[in-house]
Amino acid sequence: MKKVLILALLGVFSLGVLSFTDYVQEAWVVPGNYKTMKNPTDKSDKENLAIGKSLYSKHCKSCHGAEGYGDGPKAADLKGDLGDFSSAEFQKQSDGELYYKTTFGRADMPEFEKKIPDAEDRWLVVNYMRTLEE
């Protein structure tokens, strides 16, 4: 009887663990050469920031939200953590890491190499994301 009870508890526990696997997101591994990559654009240039904001509004805002909280209108339909661009954890990433994630994407995060084909423009989006820090 004890064996049946133990097996039943293990079964319930296993099902519980498996039911949450959709909510667990693996760490986003960024290649080392991107982690150390330097941003070639002028982060303080107002015209560049305006371009970055425009591109963000067009390509990112629908999921990540206007303030980068991950609360855009499409966010509820996506799996995983969209990130809070205003958080210290997000902002501590290097520009190269953000560039990599924006360029290549993963899972629900699309790659933007084709949608934003100019590499400089993708850097400008990174610069704009930096302005969302609280």
WOQUINOR-V57076 format. One record per backbone hydrogen bond with DSSP energy under -0.5 kcal/mol. CO is the residue of the C=O (numbers start at 1). NH is the residue of the N-H. Records with the same first field share a line. If there is no record, write none. Layout:
# WOQUINOR-V57076
CO=NH / NH
This chain:
# WOQUINOR-V57076
1=5
2=6
3=7
4=8
5=9
6=10
7=11
8=12
9=13
10=14
11=15
12=16
13=17
14=18
15=19
16=20
17=20
18=21
20=23 / 24
23=25
27=29
28=30
31=34 / 35
32=36
34=37
37=96
38=40
41=43
42=45
45=49
46=50
47=51
48=52
49=53
50=54
51=55
52=56
53=57
54=58
55=59
56=60 / 61
60=63 / 64
61=65
62=74 / 75
63=72
64=70 / 71
65=68
68=85
72=75
74=77
75=78
80=82
83=85
84=87
86=134
87=91
88=92
90=93
94=98
95=99
96=100
97=101
98=102
99=103
100=104 / 105
101=105
102=112
103=112 / 113
106=109
108=110
109=106
112=116
114=117
117=119
118=122
119=123
120=124
121=125
122=126
123=127
124=128
125=129
126=130
127=131
128=131
129=132
130=133
